[in-house]
Amino acid sequence: MTPSGFQSEQAVQLARAFDEEGVDYLFIGKGAAILLGFPFVTQDIDVFADRTPENGRRIVRALRKVGFALGSDQEKAIIAGNDFVQIKAAPFDLDVIFAPDGISSFGEAKSRSILLEGFRIASLRDIIASKRASGREKDLLDLEYLERFRQEYERLHAPALRSASAIALNRAHSKR
């Protein structure tokens, strides 16, 4: 019997399989925030994937490795890059999202993403933007807590300040 709700081991298994297959993806949604330390629970894993047929085929191979028995309709939807593919089957519930609300492109979200302990995670600002844009009541209820968590996370993980001379030196080296 699979445990109810999101378990961190599920994210480990999924990240490993996705990395082995070369999937271009980010964890997104509340599960992604949980991977960053957000002290809440969720029922599934959400991944934001780059919408290409080859990436879709990689996702299908990776999901089979993890133990998903995909139907032909689900496989076709993933390869086609349908906006949202929901998989409610063992080993755990998973949403594969190719066009999340509030995020203009995968490339932009990837450029803002966080790599933490092998997890590729959408930025908290993108997670919040997506939840806000969805307009779903359950997502809107999370916003206040996610905003507070984002503020604290960014305070604790702020980039180091650099002096003007260090910035100038870096620019001089990059022009060579």
QUINORUR-V939181 format. One record per backbone hydrogen bond with DSSP energy under -1.0 kcal/mol. CO is the residue of the C=O (numbers start at 1). NH is the residue of the N-H. Records with the same first field share a line. If there is no record, write none. Layout:
BEGIN
CO->NH ; NH
END
This chain:
BEGIN
7->10 ; 11
8->12
9->13
10->14
11->15
12->16
13->17
14->18
15->19
16->20
17->21
18->23
24->50
26->48
27->122
29->33
30->34
31->35
33->38
34->37
38->40
42->6
45->95
46->28
47->97
48->26
50->52
52->56
53->57
54->58
55->59
56->60
57->61
58->62
59->63
60->64
61->65
62->66
63->67 ; 68
71->75
72->76
73->77
74->78
75->79
76->80
77->82
83->98 ; 99
85->96
87->94
93->45
94->87
95->47
96->85
97->49
100->103
105->109
106->110
107->111
110->113
114->121
116->119
119->116
120->27
121->114
123->127
124->128
125->129
126->130
127->131
128->132
129->133
130->134
136->140
137->141
142->146
143->147
144->148
145->149
146->150
147->151
148->152
149->153
150->154
151->155
152->156
153->157
163->167
164->168
165->169
166->170
167->171
168->172
169->173
170->174
171->175
END
